[in-house]
Amino acid sequence: MPDFKLGALTPCWPNAVGEVELQAPYKIYPNPVAKHLQIEWNLNGDSSGVVQLVDLTGNILLDIAFNPGYQIKSIDLSALNSGIYILRFISNRQSIGYEKIIKR
């Protein structure tokens, strides 16, 4: 193996994984969902947003509009078949998150 005189190799491992906590600007519950899904979202300033419910083939099943400020919406999913769905959170024309929803 060639020696390029690079010095001692030190691993580059993150050492603060436990200290870093990422929190989404939204909450969804319960997951898995049987009938009603609750979505909490706090949009700052004059932002508006949309939550889209998408199936695994990419079809948009629901568009749920959110206005600025803190809101809670209850979405009736009882008509959907059991399976996996994706919630896409979009604010100011940017996707800010995806969540997998399991319908039982």
N, C-alpha and C positions, 0 to 999 in steps of 0.2 A: 504494500500500500504506500503510495507516495506521501512524503512529509513536506508540506509546503511552508513550514515554519510559521503556522498561524497561532501558535500558542496553545494553551490548555483549552480543551473543549468544555464548555459549561452548558448544561441544558438550559433551555429557555422555557421554563415551566411557569405558568401563572401561579403566584403564591397568595393571591388575595381573592380567590374565587368565592369564599364564604362571605366576604365583606361586600361584594358587589351585588346589589339587588336591583334588578330591572323591573319596573312596574308599568304595565300597560295603562293608558289613560281611560280604560273601559273595564267593565266587569260583566261577565256572563254567568248565569246560573239558572237552574241546575244543569249539570252536564255529567252523565247523559240526561236527556230531557224526554219526558213522556208526552206532555201536552203543551204546557206553556213555558217559554223561555223568557227570562228577564234579562234585559240589557240596560246597563247603567253607563252613561257616557257624559263626560264633562268637557264641553268645547269652550275654550277660552276666547275672549274678545268677540269679534264679529264673525267667527268661523261658523260655517254650517257643515253638516256632514251627512253621509249616507252609509247605512249598513246594508250590504247585499248578502242574501242567502243564496249560495251557489251549490249545485250538485257536483258530483265528481266528474261529470262530463263537461262542465263549464257553463251549463245553463243557469241563468240568473232566475231564481224562483221568487224572490221578494226584494223590493227596494224599500228600505225604511228610512225616512228622512229625520234628521235631528237638527234642531235649531241651536243657536249659541246658548251656553250655560249648561247647568246640570239637569239631566233628564233620566227618567226610568221609563222603559217601555216594556210591556208584556206582549209577546208575540205568540199567537196560537199556532202550534205546529202539529196539532192532532191529525190533520188531513194528510200529512206526509207519511210515506212508507218508512219502515225501520231502515236505518242505514247511517252512512257518514255524510255529513254536509260541511261546508266551509262558510264561515262568516267573514266577510271582507269589510274592513273599516276604512272609509275614504273621507278625508277632510281636505278642503281646498285643492281638490283634484289630485291628491296624493294618497296612495294606499299607505296606511300607517299600521296595519296589522291584519293578521289572519288567525282565526281560531277554528279548530276542528270541533264540530258538534256531532254527538252521537244520538240518534233518535232510536228509542227502543219501543 
